[in-house]
Amino acid sequence: MKTKERDSNLEALRILSMFLIVLDHSLMFSLGFGKFATNLCVWGAGVGVNCFVLISGYYMITSRITLEKILRLWAQVATYSVVLCGIYLINRAADGEACGALEAAGHLAKAFFSIFGYSYWFVSVYVILMLGSPFLNQYLCRISKAERLRFCAALFLLVVINSFTGSYCGKIGWFVLLYSIAAAFRLHPDLIRTNRRIFRIMASGSFAVILACVFLRQASAEYIPGALGLNINRVLDTIGVREYSWAEFVLSVSLFALFASCGMGQVRWINRIAACSLGVYLLHVNRYFLFWPWKNVFHIDSMEGSPWILPYCLCSSIVVYLVCTSVEMLRMQTLGRLYDYAARKWILPRAEAVWDKVRHAFERPIKIICSDASDGKETN
């Protein structure tokens, strides 16, 4: 199944985003939350996830969700989950802790359906976004440019209000916000071309805010104990440290705009590595694997307090990224091709008829609503 070659500017951002996620996990899954070294890199995971959703929204606003895409994603997730679960069960048996046949079947069944579980929370939320994208596209493509911007501003205002009240916006709402912003960039490329200088200022300024919040959080933890220090840390987390913080949001959107405005063209090796990004995620955050490289191979926890811990984590993350990329390339050439053949031969012909009926049943009322909402309005 051939895929269209994409421009390498956003594919390079995809690689950078996944590497920031791996770097953050190297500290999070070895030292834990709250450590100064972890806080210095924890923003990377949030920015990486944000950029992934922005890239998806940029491409998906002009594409169509198909059953083939969903099943291929499921096959990729299930492959890593089932194989790593099988290795875990074999290791348990080798250590004399073999489980019964019913328990082992339960583990394997849970691994096969892990696309719907929280073990891969990003994939689970992303699938919901994929299923909802036809409805979002219908709405976003029919309203005017000003209405698109107001829609994004309203979603962002909701996020800000929720962050103040303490009931943070759910992941679905956050993903819809990022998707809508990227869709606006795709439908109105002048928003990027005419504001590159502003995006550069926003990127550097938001990164400075993130670093300032990290150092202030460390200082408050050392010198302001008790409830006051805890409340200060919560404010700093909302501004620039915690996942879904304002500064991370601004940095993510700015980075995306700057990469999208680069005329890199198509660089084959960048595109090949970027195509393995999701495989890197699925392998290194699998619950049977996520602690093992950082604690058992690189022993990052033994470096706690050392001034060399960040360079050491950087090198360790590069190694893990390259190994996971190699594994994903091997999967694509073996099990990936086997699945493509099976899907083309048996799975898709039997499933697409049912899928089309379900999709049309859901799309029909959305089309009616969107057509009524766009009567007499310009679409650009």
N, C-alpha and C positions, 0 to 999 in steps of 0.2 A: 504494500500500500504506500504509494508515493505521497510525500508531503511537500508543500510549496516552500521553496527556499526563502528565508526571511533575511531582512537587512541585519547586519551584524552589530549595529550600534546598540539596539535593545537586547540582542543576544549576549553582548559583553556585559551589559547591566545584569542580566540573568545570572551569569557566572559570578560576578562580584557579589550579588545578593546572596547566593547560596554559600559562598565562602564566608561572608559575614555571619550567617547562621551557624555554620560549622565552628567558626572561631568562638562565638558566644557559647555554644554547647560544650566546647572543650573546657571552659571554666565552670559553667553552670553544673555539669555532671561530674565534676571532680572536686570543686571547692564548695559548691552550693550557692544559694542566694545570699545577698547581704555583704559579701566580701568586697573589699575595695577593688581588687583586680577584676572580679566578676562585673561590678558596676561599670568599670571602664569600658567593657566590651558588650554589656547587655543590650545596649541600643542597637547593636548590629542585627540581632534577630528580628527586632521590630521593623527596622528599615528594610531588611531583606524580604520579610513577608509582605510588607506594604508594596515594595517594588514588583514582586511577583504578581500581586493582584492588579496593579496598575498596568503591567505588560499584558496581562490576560484581558483586561477591559479594553485596551487599545486595539487588540486584534479581534476580540469577540464581538465588538459592536458592529462590525461589517461582515461577520461570518454567521454560520448557522450551526446550532448544536445538533449533532447526529448521534444515533445509537452507537455507531462505530466508535466515536470518540469516548463515550462513556464506558463501553465494554473494554476498550483497549486500556483505559486508565484502571479499571477494575482488575484486568488481567495483570497489569504491572504491579499493583499493590498486593494482590493475592500471591504473586510469585515470591516476592520478598518475605511476606508474612508467613506463608506456609513453609518455605525452605528454612528460614531461621527458626521457626517453631519446631520443625523436625529435628534440626541440629540440637536445639535445647532439650528435646525429649531423649535423643540419643545420648547426650552428655549425662542426663539424669540417670539413665539406665546404666551407663558405664560407671557412675559413682555409687551404684547400688541403691538408687532412689527411684527405681522404675515405677511409673504410675500404671493403673489399670487400663484396659482397653477402652472403657467408657470415658475415663478422664482424658486419655490421649486424644480420643475422637472429639471430645469437647474443645480441647485446646486447638486442634486443627480446624474445626468448624469456625471457631471464633477468629482464627487467623485468616481464614478464607473470606469472611465477611467483615474484615477489619476496616474496609473502606467506609463503613457506616459507624464505626466506633470512635472513641476518643483517643485511642492509641496513635492514630494519625489525624489529629484534630484538623490540621490544615486541609488535608485532602477531603475530609468529611464536609467541611464548610464549603470548600471549593466545588464539590459536586452539587451542593444545594445552589450555589451561585450559577453553575452551568445550567442546571435545570430551570432556573429563574431568568436566565439571560434572554430568552426569546421575548418575555414579557417586558423586561427592562429595555430591550432594543426597540420594541414596538413603541414604547412611550418616549424614549430619548430621541428617536429619529423623527418623531412627528411633531414635537414641540419646537418652539423657536429657540434661537441662540440665547436670548435673555432669560427665557424660562429654564433652560438647562443650567445656566449659571445660578439662578435663584434656587433651583432644586438642590444643587451641590451645596450652596450656602446654607440652606435650611437643614440639610443632613449634618453639616459640620457644626451648626449651632446646637443641634441636638446632642452631639458628642460633647461639646463644651459644657452644656448644662448638666449632662449626666456626670461628667468628671467632677464638677463642683459638688453635686449632691452625694457623690460616693457610689451611686448605682451606675457603673460604667456601661457604656454602650456595648451591646452584644457583638460577637464576632461577625454575624451575618450583616448587621447594620453597618459595621465598619467596612466590610468588604463591598457592600453596595455603594457606599460613599466613594471609595477608591475607584471602583469600576466606573462610576458616573463621571468622575473627574477625567479619567483616561479616555472615556468615550467623547467627552467634550473636546479634549486635545485632538483626537483623531478626526472628528467632524469639523473642527475649526483650527487647522494647523497654524493660522496666523497668531493664535494665542501663545504659541511657543516661539515662532520666528521673531515676533516684535518685542518679546520680553526676555530675551536671553540674559541681558545684563541684570535684570531684576532677579531672575532665578539664580544667578551666580551669587548675588548678595544674600538671597534667602538661604542658599545652601551653606555658605560660610557662616552666616549669622546663627542659624539654627544649630550647627555643629558646635559653635562656641558656647551656646546656651546649654547644650547637652553636657559638655565638659564642665562648665561652671556648676551645674546642678550636681554632677557626680562628686566634685570636690567639696561643695557645700554640704552635701549629704554625709560625707565622711566626717567633716568637721562637726556637724551637729550630733552625730552618733558618739563622738569622743567627748565633746564639751557641753552638750545640752541633754542630759539624761532625762528620763521620765516622759510624762505626757506631752510636754511642750516639744521636746525633740522628736517624738513620734509624729505629732501633727505637722511639724516642719518637714519631716521626711516625706509625709504623704503629699504635701504640696509640691515638693521638689520632684517626686515620682510622677505626678500628674503633668508637670511642666516639661520634664526632659529625661527622666530616668526609666520609668516604667514603660512596659509595652502599651501602645496606643497613646503615648504622650504627645502633647502638641508639637514639641520641637521635632520629634521623630516624624510626625506627619508632614511638617513643612520640609524637612530634609528629604524625605522620600519623594514628595511631589517635585521638588526642585531637581533632585538627581535624575528623576525620570525625564523631566522636560529637557535637561541639558543633554542627556544621552540621546533622546529622541531627535534633537536638533543637529546631531552630528551626521555628516554625510560619509559614513564609513563604507557604504556599499556592502557587498557580500564577501566575507572572509571565511573560507570553508572550514578551517580548523577551529575557529571561534564557534561557528554554528554547530560543529560536531560535539564539542565539549559542552556547549549550552544545552544541547538536546539530552544530555545525561544528567542535568541538574536535578530533576525530580527523582531520578534513581539514587543520586547521592543523598537526598533527603530521606527517602524511604529506607535506605540501608542504615544510615548512621543514627537515626532516631528510633529505630525499631526497639521495642521494649526488651527484647532478648539480647540486644547488642549495644545500646546507647551508653552504658557505663564502661563497657569492657575496654575499648581502645585507650580511653583517657586514664583509667585507674590501673589496668593490668598490663598495658603495653608501655605507655609513656609515663605513668606514675606522676601525673601533674600535681596531685595533692601533696607529694613530698617537696614540691617547689614553693609551697605557700610561704610568703614572707620574703622570698628571694627577689632581688631587683631584676633578675633575668626571666621571671615567670612569663611575662608577656611575649618576649622574643621566642621563648621555648614553646609557648602555646601556638604562636604564629607558625613556626616550623612544623609542629605536630599536626596542625590543621591542614597545612599544605599536603602533608603525607596522606592523611586520611582522605582528603578531597580527591587526590590523584588515584588512590586505591579504589575508592568507591566509584569513581568515573570509569576506571578500567573494568570493574565488575559489571557496571551497567552496560558498557559497550559489548561485553561478552554476552550478557543476557539478551541484548537487542539482536545479536547475530545468531543466537541459538534458539532460546525459548520464545523470543519475540517473533522470529520468522515462523516458528512452528504455530504460534497462536494466529498470526496473520493468515496462514494457510487454512487453519481450521475455521476461522471466522469467515473467510471468503467462501469456503466450501460448504459449511454446514450451519454455523451459528447465525450469521446475519440474514440469509434468505428466509429463515424461519421466524426471526424476531422482528424484522423491520416492518412487516405488515401490521403487527399489533402495535408497535411503537408509533407508527404514523397515525393510527386511529386515536391513540391516547393524546399525542401531541396536538392534533387538530381540535380535539374536544376541548383542550385547555386554551388554545390560542384563539378560538373563535370569539369568546366573550371579550378577551383583551383587545382584539382588533376593533370590535364595535365600540368599546369605551374610548380607545385612543382616537378613532376616526371622529367620534363626537367631540372629543376634547380639542381636536386640531382643526375644526371647521372654521374657515375664514382666517387661519393664521399661516404665516410664512414658516417654512421649515429651515431657513438658514438666515 
